[in-house]
Amino acid sequence: MVDDVNYYRSLIYDYLSDIHQPYLIKHDDTTFFYKQKNGELRQIQNNNSNSFWWALLYNHENRKYRIVDLIDFKEEYEKFMINN
């Protein structure tokens, strides 16, 4: 199961790097992803017990966040971050 999580996280990191979007990784039971504005990274606390399989997206413009599944990350990122 850990190999699966690492595989999906790797795809996410590659995707965000390819579109030149910064991200922040927190090394405990929670993974955070943020959209950067003016060099500022916002922090949101999330206590999701299954967080190895989830990522948190934060849209600075509307100050909203969404927890998304790692498997569907690209589609969810585009719906939430690009299309909003």
Biopython code that builds the backbone (N, CA, C, O; Angstrom):
import numpy as np
from Bio.PDB.StructureBuilder import StructureBuilder

atoms = [
    (1, "MET", "N", (0.815, -1.185, 0.000)),
    (1, "MET", "CA", (0.000, 0.000, 0.000)),
    (1, "MET", "C", (0.869, 1.263, 0.000)),
    (1, "MET", "O", (0.535, 2.246, -0.662)),
    (2, "VAL", "N", (1.962, 1.237, 0.728)),
    (2, "VAL", "CA", (2.858, 2.389, 0.768)),
    (2, "VAL", "C", (3.427, 2.674, -0.618)),
    (2, "VAL", "O", (3.579, 3.834, -0.998)),
    (3, "ASP", "N", (3.742, 1.628, -1.371)),
    (3, "ASP", "CA", (4.244, 1.822, -2.731)),
    (3, "ASP", "C", (3.211, 2.536, -3.599)),
    (3, "ASP", "O", (3.566, 3.384, -4.418)),
    (4, "ASP", "N", (1.946, 2.198, -3.422)),
    (4, "ASP", "CA", (0.884, 2.861, -4.182)),
    (4, "ASP", "C", (0.811, 4.344, -3.836)),
    (4, "ASP", "O", (0.718, 5.190, -4.724)),
    (5, "VAL", "N", (0.853, 4.652, -2.556)),
    (5, "VAL", "CA", (0.808, 6.054, -2.128)),
    (5, "VAL", "C", (1.988, 6.818, -2.705)),
    (5, "VAL", "O", (1.820, 7.918, -3.233)),
    (6, "ASN", "N", (3.177, 6.243, -2.607)),
    (6, "ASN", "CA", (4.366, 6.913, -3.136)),
    (6, "ASN", "C", (4.278, 7.116, -4.646)),
    (6, "ASN", "O", (4.722, 8.141, -5.163)),
    (7, "TYR", "N", (3.711, 6.152, -5.345)),
    (7, "TYR", "CA", (3.543, 6.269, -6.792)),
    (7, "TYR", "C", (2.638, 7.462, -7.125)),
    (7, "TYR", "O", (2.995, 8.296, -7.958)),
    (8, "TYR", "N", (1.474, 7.544, -6.481)),
    (8, "TYR", "CA", (0.544, 8.637, -6.764)),
    (8, "TYR", "C", (1.115, 9.980, -6.341)),
    (8, "TYR", "O", (0.924, 10.974, -7.041)),
    (9, "ARG", "N", (1.807, 10.032, -5.217)),
    (9, "ARG", "CA", (2.450, 11.280, -4.808)),
    (9, "ARG", "C", (3.499, 11.707, -5.823)),
    (9, "ARG", "O", (3.612, 12.892, -6.138)),
    (10, "SER", "N", (4.254, 10.768, -6.330)),
    (10, "SER", "CA", (5.264, 11.081, -7.339)),
    (10, "SER", "C", (4.621, 11.679, -8.587)),
    (10, "SER", "O", (5.137, 12.646, -9.149)),
    (11, "LEU", "N", (3.506, 11.112, -9.019)),
    (11, "LEU", "CA", (2.781, 11.677, -10.161)),
    (11, "LEU", "C", (2.333, 13.108, -9.884)),
    (11, "LEU", "O", (2.401, 13.966, -10.765)),
    (12, "ILE", "N", (1.879, 13.361, -8.672)),
    (12, "ILE", "CA", (1.440, 14.705, -8.298)),
    (12, "ILE", "C", (2.597, 15.682, -8.313)),
    (12, "ILE", "O", (2.477, 16.780, -8.858)),
    (13, "TYR", "N", (3.724, 15.293, -7.717)),
    (13, "TYR", "CA", (4.886, 16.179, -7.685)),
    (13, "TYR", "C", (5.365, 16.495, -9.098)),
    (13, "TYR", "O", (5.715, 17.636, -9.398)),
    (14, "ASP", "N", (5.380, 15.486, -9.961)),
    (14, "ASP", "CA", (5.779, 15.711, -11.356)),
    (14, "ASP", "C", (4.805, 16.656, -12.056)),
    (14, "ASP", "O", (5.222, 17.562, -12.778)),
    (15, "TYR", "N", (3.515, 16.443, -11.840)),
    (15, "TYR", "CA", (2.500, 17.293, -12.465)),
    (15, "TYR", "C", (2.661, 18.744, -12.021)),
    (15, "TYR", "O", (2.681, 19.649, -12.856)),
    (16, "LEU", "N", (2.775, 18.973, -10.712)),
    (16, "LEU", "CA", (2.907, 20.336, -10.207)),
    (16, "LEU", "C", (4.202, 20.987, -10.676)),
    (16, "LEU", "O", (4.228, 22.187, -10.949)),
    (17, "SER", "N", (5.260, 20.220, -10.769)),
    (17, "SER", "CA", (6.526, 20.752, -11.290)),
    (17, "SER", "C", (6.386, 21.118, -12.760)),
    (17, "SER", "O", (6.886, 22.155, -13.198)),
    (18, "ASP", "N", (5.708, 20.267, -13.521)),
    (18, "ASP", "CA", (5.526, 20.526, -14.956)),
    (18, "ASP", "C", (4.729, 21.805, -15.220)),
    (18, "ASP", "O", (4.989, 22.504, -16.199)),
    (19, "ILE", "N", (3.767, 22.112, -14.361)),
    (19, "ILE", "CA", (2.966, 23.323, -14.555)),
    (19, "ILE", "C", (3.505, 24.489, -13.717)),
    (19, "ILE", "O", (2.868, 25.537, -13.610)),
    (20, "HIS", "N", (4.676, 24.291, -13.133)),
    (20, "HIS", "CA", (5.393, 25.333, -12.380)),
    (20, "HIS", "C", (4.586, 25.881, -11.210)),
    (20, "HIS", "O", (4.541, 27.089, -10.978)),
    (21, "GLN", "N", (3.951, 24.974, -10.480)),
    (21, "GLN", "CA", (3.211, 25.357, -9.282)),
    (21, "GLN", "C", (3.954, 24.857, -8.051)),
    (21, "GLN", "O", (4.295, 23.677, -7.970)),
    (22, "PRO", "N", (4.203, 25.735, -7.102)),
    (22, "PRO", "CA", (4.886, 25.308, -5.876)),
    (22, "PRO", "C", (3.962, 24.459, -5.014)),
    (22, "PRO", "O", (2.738, 24.556, -5.108)),
    (23, "TYR", "N", (4.552, 23.650, -4.198)),
    (23, "TYR", "CA", (3.788, 22.847, -3.253)),
    (23, "TYR", "C", (4.620, 22.665, -1.998)),
    (23, "TYR", "O", (5.841, 22.816, -2.009)),
    (24, "LEU", "N", (3.940, 22.343, -0.938)),
    (24, "LEU", "CA", (4.576, 22.152, 0.358)),
    (24, "LEU", "C", (4.212, 20.771, 0.855)),
    (24, "LEU", "O", (3.050, 20.368, 0.799)),
    (25, "ILE", "N", (5.199, 20.049, 1.340)),
    (25, "ILE", "CA", (4.978, 18.708, 1.872)),
    (25, "ILE", "C", (5.243, 18.747, 3.366)),
    (25, "ILE", "O", (6.292, 19.215, 3.808)),
    (26, "LYS", "N", (4.309, 18.265, 4.121)),
    (26, "LYS", "CA", (4.482, 18.173, 5.561)),
    (26, "LYS", "C", (4.739, 16.709, 5.888)),
    (26, "LYS", "O", (3.941, 15.844, 5.530)),
    (27, "HIS", "N", (5.841, 16.428, 6.561)),
    (27, "HIS", "CA", (6.258, 15.043, 6.795)),
    (27, "HIS", "C", (5.726, 14.489, 8.109)),
    (27, "HIS", "O", (6.488, 14.258, 9.048)),
    (28, "ASP", "N", (4.450, 14.285, 8.170)),
    (28, "ASP", "CA", (3.843, 13.521, 9.249)),
    (28, "ASP", "C", (2.640, 12.825, 8.648)),
    (28, "ASP", "O", (2.740, 12.308, 7.535)),
    (29, "ASP", "N", (1.524, 12.788, 9.321)),
    (29, "ASP", "CA", (0.385, 12.068, 8.750)),
    (29, "ASP", "C", (-0.495, 12.944, 7.868)),
    (29, "ASP", "O", (-1.611, 12.551, 7.530)),
    (30, "THR", "N", (-0.010, 14.124, 7.490)),
    (30, "THR", "CA", (-0.791, 15.029, 6.669)),
    (30, "THR", "C", (0.062, 15.581, 5.538)),
    (30, "THR", "O", (1.214, 15.955, 5.757)),
    (31, "THR", "N", (-0.485, 15.634, 4.344)),
    (31, "THR", "CA", (0.191, 16.242, 3.213)),
    (31, "THR", "C", (-0.581, 17.494, 2.817)),
    (31, "THR", "O", (-1.807, 17.468, 2.710)),
    (32, "PHE", "N", (0.138, 18.584, 2.601)),
    (32, "PHE", "CA", (-0.487, 19.849, 2.246)),
    (32, "PHE", "C", (0.008, 20.299, 0.875)),
    (32, "PHE", "O", (1.185, 20.132, 0.558)),
    (33, "PHE", "N", (-0.861, 20.857, 0.075)),
    (33, "PHE", "CA", (-0.503, 21.500, -1.177)),
    (33, "PHE", "C", (-1.134, 22.878, -1.172)),
    (33, "PHE", "O", (-2.276, 23.043, -0.745)),
    (34, "TYR", "N", (-0.393, 23.863, -1.644)),
    (34, "TYR", "CA", (-0.858, 25.236, -1.608)),
    (34, "TYR", "C", (-0.635, 25.905, -2.956)),
    (34, "TYR", "O", (0.282, 25.544, -3.694)),
    (35, "LYS", "N", (-1.458, 26.858, -3.262)),
    (35, "LYS", "CA", (-1.207, 27.735, -4.388)),
    (35, "LYS", "C", (-0.497, 28.973, -3.855)),
    (35, "LYS", "O", (-0.884, 29.523, -2.824)),
    (36, "GLN", "N", (0.525, 29.401, -4.548)),
    (36, "GLN", "CA", (1.339, 30.519, -4.093)),
    (36, "GLN", "C", (0.848, 31.823, -4.715)),
    (36, "GLN", "O", (0.484, 31.856, -5.890)),
    (37, "LYS", "N", (0.838, 32.887, -3.930)),
    (37, "LYS", "CA", (0.521, 34.213, -4.436)),
    (37, "LYS", "C", (1.478, 35.193, -3.783)),
    (37, "LYS", "O", (1.564, 35.267, -2.557)),
    (38, "ASN", "N", (2.192, 35.942, -4.602)),
    (38, "ASN", "CA", (3.144, 36.933, -4.109)),
    (38, "ASN", "C", (4.182, 36.334, -3.170)),
    (38, "ASN", "O", (4.595, 36.974, -2.203)),
    (39, "GLY", "N", (4.602, 35.100, -3.458)),
    (39, "GLY", "CA", (5.640, 34.465, -2.659)),
    (39, "GLY", "C", (5.182, 33.964, -1.305)),
    (39, "GLY", "O", (6.008, 33.551, -0.492)),
    (40, "GLU", "N", (3.888, 33.990, -1.046)),
    (40, "GLU", "CA", (3.365, 33.599, 0.262)),
    (40, "GLU", "C", (2.731, 32.214, 0.188)),
    (40, "GLU", "O", (1.920, 31.942, -0.698)),
    (41, "LEU", "N", (3.098, 31.354, 1.108)),
    (41, "LEU", "CA", (2.459, 30.051, 1.220)),
    (41, "LEU", "C", (1.601, 30.043, 2.478)),
    (41, "LEU", "O", (2.103, 30.305, 3.571)),
    (42, "ARG", "N", (0.353, 29.753, 2.338)),
    (42, "ARG", "CA", (-0.567, 29.701, 3.471)),
    (42, "ARG", "C", (-0.562, 28.308, 4.079)),
    (42, "ARG", "O", (-0.371, 27.318, 3.373)),
    (43, "GLN", "N", (-0.771, 28.231, 5.383)),
    (43, "GLN", "CA", (-0.839, 26.941, 6.056)),
    (43, "GLN", "C", (-2.240, 26.728, 6.590)),
    (43, "GLN", "O", (-2.825, 27.621, 7.204)),
    (44, "ILE", "N", (-2.774, 25.544, 6.355)),
    (44, "ILE", "CA", (-4.084, 25.160, 6.855)),
    (44, "ILE", "C", (-3.905, 23.889, 7.656)),
    (44, "ILE", "O", (-3.229, 22.963, 7.208)),
    (45, "GLN", "N", (-4.494, 23.832, 8.820)),
    (45, "GLN", "CA", (-4.409, 22.621, 9.630)),
    (45, "GLN", "C", (-5.504, 21.656, 9.197)),
    (45, "GLN", "O", (-6.669, 22.033, 9.074)),
    (46, "ASN", "N", (-5.121, 20.432, 8.973)),
    (46, "ASN", "CA", (-6.071, 19.398, 8.577)),
    (46, "ASN", "C", (-5.725, 18.135, 9.347)),
    (46, "ASN", "O", (-4.588, 17.667, 9.292)),
    (47, "ASN", "N", (-6.683, 17.588, 10.053)),
    (47, "ASN", "CA", (-6.444, 16.374, 10.837)),
    (47, "ASN", "C", (-7.229, 15.212, 10.245)),
    (47, "ASN", "O", (-8.184, 14.716, 10.842)),
    (48, "ASN", "N", (-6.812, 14.795, 9.074)),
    (48, "ASN", "CA", (-7.477, 13.701, 8.389)),
    (48, "ASN", "C", (-6.729, 12.414, 8.696)),
    (48, "ASN", "O", (-5.557, 12.287, 8.342)),
    (49, "SER", "N", (-7.374, 11.467, 9.341)),
    (49, "SER", "CA", (-6.694, 10.249, 9.766)),
    (49, "SER", "C", (-6.245, 9.383, 8.585)),
    (49, "SER", "O", (-5.348, 8.556, 8.746)),
    (50, "ASN", "N", (-6.840, 9.553, 7.415)),
    (50, "ASN", "CA", (-6.439, 8.801, 6.224)),
    (50, "ASN", "C", (-5.665, 9.678, 5.261)),
    (50, "ASN", "O", (-5.748, 9.484, 4.048)),
    (51, "SER", "N", (-4.924, 10.625, 5.772)),
    (51, "SER", "CA", (-4.330, 11.657, 4.937)),
    (51, "SER", "C", (-3.231, 11.168, 4.006)),
    (51, "SER", "O", (-2.815, 11.912, 3.118)),
    (52, "PHE", "N", (-2.749, 9.949, 4.176)),
    (52, "PHE", "CA", (-1.763, 9.442, 3.223)),
    (52, "PHE", "C", (-2.362, 9.334, 1.824)),
    (52, "PHE", "O", (-1.631, 9.369, 0.834)),
    (53, "TRP", "N", (-3.668, 9.205, 1.732)),
    (53, "TRP", "CA", (-4.356, 9.067, 0.458)),
    (53, "TRP", "C", (-5.013, 10.350, -0.008)),
    (53, "TRP", "O", (-5.730, 10.341, -1.009)),
    (54, "TRP", "N", (-4.790, 11.447, 0.683)),
    (54, "TRP", "CA", (-5.459, 12.699, 0.380)),
    (54, "TRP", "C", (-4.466, 13.832, 0.267)),
    (54, "TRP", "O", (-3.381, 13.785, 0.845)),
    (55, "ALA", "N", (-4.846, 14.855, -0.486)),
    (55, "ALA", "CA", (-4.068, 16.094, -0.577)),
    (55, "ALA", "C", (-5.024, 17.245, -0.309)),
    (55, "ALA", "O", (-6.223, 17.151, -0.571)),
    (56, "LEU", "N", (-4.482, 18.312, 0.209)),
    (56, "LEU", "CA", (-5.290, 19.481, 0.499)),
    (56, "LEU", "C", (-4.911, 20.583, -0.479)),
    (56, "LEU", "O", (-3.748, 20.981, -0.558)),
    (57, "LEU", "N", (-5.893, 21.072, -1.220)),
    (57, "LEU", "CA", (-5.695, 22.180, -2.152)),
    (57, "LEU", "C", (-6.203, 23.448, -1.498)),
    (57, "LEU", "O", (-7.254, 23.442, -0.858)),
    (58, "TYR", "N", (-5.462, 24.538, -1.656)),
    (58, "TYR", "CA", (-5.885, 25.824, -1.110)),
    (58, "TYR", "C", (-5.833, 26.861, -2.223)),
    (58, "TYR", "O", (-4.808, 27.028, -2.884)),
    (59, "ASN", "N", (-6.939, 27.549, -2.421)),
    (59, "ASN", "CA", (-7.023, 28.606, -3.417)),
    (59, "ASN", "C", (-6.957, 29.940, -2.696)),
    (59, "ASN", "O", (-7.894, 30.331, -1.999)),
    (60, "HIS", "N", (-5.852, 30.629, -2.871)),
    (60, "HIS", "CA", (-5.611, 31.878, -2.148)),
    (60, "HIS", "C", (-6.604, 32.971, -2.533)),
    (60, "HIS", "O", (-6.997, 33.769, -1.683)),
    (61, "GLU", "N", (-7.014, 33.021, -3.793)),
    (61, "GLU", "CA", (-7.904, 34.075, -4.249)),
    (61, "GLU", "C", (-9.242, 34.050, -3.519)),
    (61, "GLU", "O", (-9.730, 35.096, -3.090)),
    (62, "ASN", "N", (-9.832, 32.886, -3.376)),
    (62, "ASN", "CA", (-11.132, 32.817, -2.712)),
    (62, "ASN", "C", (-11.050, 32.240, -1.302)),
    (62, "ASN", "O", (-12.073, 32.042, -0.647)),
    (63, "ARG", "N", (-9.832, 31.972, -0.839)),
    (63, "ARG", "CA", (-9.570, 31.475, 0.526)),
    (63, "ARG", "C", (-10.396, 30.240, 0.866)),
    (63, "ARG", "O", (-10.921, 30.107, 1.971)),
    (64, "LYS", "N", (-10.497, 29.351, -0.099)),
    (64, "LYS", "CA", (-11.206, 28.091, 0.107)),
    (64, "LYS", "C", (-10.223, 26.943, -0.058)),
    (64, "LYS", "O", (-9.196, 27.076, -0.724)),
    (65, "TYR", "N", (-10.549, 25.837, 0.546)),
    (65, "TYR", "CA", (-9.723, 24.657, 0.366)),
    (65, "TYR", "C", (-10.589, 23.438, 0.105)),
    (65, "TYR", "O", (-11.786, 23.427, 0.395)),
    (66, "ARG", "N", (-9.969, 22.429, -0.439)),
    (66, "ARG", "CA", (-10.659, 21.173, -0.737)),
    (66, "ARG", "C", (-9.683, 20.031, -0.484)),
    (66, "ARG", "O", (-8.506, 20.112, -0.835)),
    (67, "ILE", "N", (-10.181, 18.988, 0.117)),
    (67, "ILE", "CA", (-9.399, 17.778, 0.308)),
    (67, "ILE", "C", (-9.731, 16.851, -0.853)),
    (67, "ILE", "O", (-10.899, 16.568, -1.121)),
    (68, "VAL", "N", (-8.685, 16.377, -1.544)),
    (68, "VAL", "CA", (-8.909, 15.559, -2.745)),
    (68, "VAL", "C", (-8.146, 14.243, -2.637)),
    (68, "VAL", "O", (-7.152, 14.136, -1.919)),
    (69, "ASP", "N", (-8.629, 13.267, -3.353)),
    (69, "ASP", "CA", (-8.011, 11.950, -3.425)),
    (69, "ASP", "C", (-6.748, 12.022, -4.281)),
    (69, "ASP", "O", (-6.746, 12.684, -5.319)),
    (70, "LEU", "N", (-5.680, 11.354, -3.862)),
    (70, "LEU", "CA", (-4.440, 11.359, -4.642)),
    (70, "LEU", "C", (-4.629, 10.779, -6.036)),
    (70, "LEU", "O", (-3.991, 11.222, -6.991)),
    (71, "ILE", "N", (-5.489, 9.808, -6.147)),
    (71, "ILE", "CA", (-5.689, 9.127, -7.432)),
    (71, "ILE", "C", (-6.281, 10.079, -8.466)),
    (71, "ILE", "O", (-5.935, 10.008, -9.645)),
    (72, "ASP", "N", (-7.167, 10.967, -8.031)),
    (72, "ASP", "CA", (-7.834, 11.906, -8.939)),
    (72, "ASP", "C", (-7.260, 13.307, -8.834)),
    (72, "ASP", "O", (-7.942, 14.272, -9.179)),
    (73, "PHE", "N", (-6.031, 13.447, -8.370)),
    (73, "PHE", "CA", (-5.477, 14.760, -8.051)),
    (73, "PHE", "C", (-5.494, 15.717, -9.232)),
    (73, "PHE", "O", (-5.959, 16.847, -9.090)),
    (74, "LYS", "N", (-5.005, 15.305, -10.380)),
    (74, "LYS", "CA", (-4.897, 16.223, -11.519)),
    (74, "LYS", "C", (-6.261, 16.784, -11.921)),
    (74, "LYS", "O", (-6.400, 17.989, -12.132)),
    (75, "GLU", "N", (-7.254, 15.925, -12.027)),
    (75, "GLU", "CA", (-8.589, 16.370, -12.405)),
    (75, "GLU", "C", (-9.171, 17.303, -11.350)),
    (75, "GLU", "O", (-9.763, 18.331, -11.679)),
    (76, "GLU", "N", (-8.999, 16.939, -10.081)),
    (76, "GLU", "CA", (-9.511, 17.773, -8.995)),
    (76, "GLU", "C", (-8.771, 19.107, -8.925)),
    (76, "GLU", "O", (-9.383, 20.145, -8.674)),
    (77, "TYR", "N", (-7.461, 19.082, -9.144)),
    (77, "TYR", "CA", (-6.676, 20.310, -9.146)),
    (77, "TYR", "C", (-7.173, 21.258, -10.229)),
    (77, "TYR", "O", (-7.366, 22.448, -9.980)),
    (78, "GLU", "N", (-7.378, 20.734, -11.420)),
    (78, "GLU", "CA", (-7.829, 21.563, -12.525)),
    (78, "GLU", "C", (-9.220, 22.123, -12.271)),
    (78, "GLU", "O", (-9.471, 23.287, -12.580)),
    (79, "LYS", "N", (-10.128, 21.333, -11.720)),
    (79, "LYS", "CA", (-11.476, 21.818, -11.419)),
    (79, "LYS", "C", (-11.441, 22.909, -10.356)),
    (79, "LYS", "O", (-12.132, 23.921, -10.471)),
    (80, "PHE", "N", (-10.636, 22.696, -9.323)),
    (80, "PHE", "CA", (-10.649, 23.598, -8.181)),
    (80, "PHE", "C", (-9.744, 24.814, -8.350)),
    (80, "PHE", "O", (-10.126, 25.925, -7.982)),
    (81, "MET", "N", (-8.566, 24.620, -8.895)),
    (81, "MET", "CA", (-7.581, 25.697, -8.950)),
    (81, "MET", "C", (-7.612, 26.476, -10.255)),
    (81, "MET", "O", (-7.493, 27.702, -10.243)),
    (82, "ILE", "N", (-7.768, 25.798, -11.365)),
    (82, "ILE", "CA", (-7.667, 26.451, -12.663)),
    (82, "ILE", "C", (-9.023, 26.971, -13.122)),
    (82, "ILE", "O", (-9.108, 28.077, -13.657)),
    (83, "ASN", "N", (-10.064, 26.208, -12.927)),
    (83, "ASN", "CA", (-11.379, 26.583, -13.426)),
    (83, "ASN", "C", (-12.156, 27.491, -12.481)),
    (83, "ASN", "O", (-13.239, 27.954, -12.841)),
    (84, "ASN", "N", (-11.639, 27.760, -11.286)),
    (84, "ASN", "CA", (-12.327, 28.658, -10.343)),
    (84, "ASN", "C", (-11.860, 30.071, -10.516)),
    (84, "ASN", "O", (-12.326, 30.966, -9.811)),
]
sb = StructureBuilder()
sb.init_structure("model")
sb.init_model(0)
sb.init_chain("A")
sb.init_seg("    ")
for serial, (resi, resn, name, xyz) in enumerate(atoms, 1):
    if name == "N":
        sb.init_residue(resn, " ", resi, " ")
    sb.init_atom(name, np.array(xyz, "f"), 0.0, 1.0, " ", f" {name:<3s}", serial, name[0])
structure = sb.get_structure()
